[in-house]
Amino acid sequence: MPEKKGVAALRPPAHLDKTTAKWFKTVLDEYELEPHHVRLLTLAAEAWDRCQAARTIIDSDGMTYTDRFGQPKPRPEIAIERDSRIGFARLIRELALDVEPPPESPRMARTRDYGARR
């Protein structure tokens, strides 16, 4: 079997979870990515792993904790999960892995009377 060169020869970063690393490699095999896209893919994989780690803690410890005054407070992992989900979604959108090519003809521009028609 010939040796792969370039982006296809890359391996998933060692710190990724096993299933995330498998997804990373699948994306590299199925898409032709430029080197800067591989960096975005790495960030997306890291965001996914961070989100899953936060979810594991939330599942075991709950969504809130009680502070020293006896008041319930949201766990910091809630924000970590939220931010990681948003980051993952934005990075996947930026990579456009699930987008079809744009149509041949552009959309019609909005006119001044757009929305005024009844």
C-alpha angles and dihedrals in degrees: 000000000000118000116254118238133202123002095352090061092059120112126215113264111269094236094063121105114259095251092044090050089052090052090047091054092046091054091048090051096046101042134049103234130184117227092259089053090054088057090052090048090052091051090049091051091049091049090051092051091047090050091050092048091052090047090053091054092046090051092051101037103028132240097283141037131197117250125217090274093055094254121136114244130184114256116250088238089070090066092042091054093046094047093046092050091051091047092049093049092049093048092049089049090050091051089049093212094156100038126106119221115276118268119266095245122051122238119267112266119247114259128213092259094049109136093012093089115100 
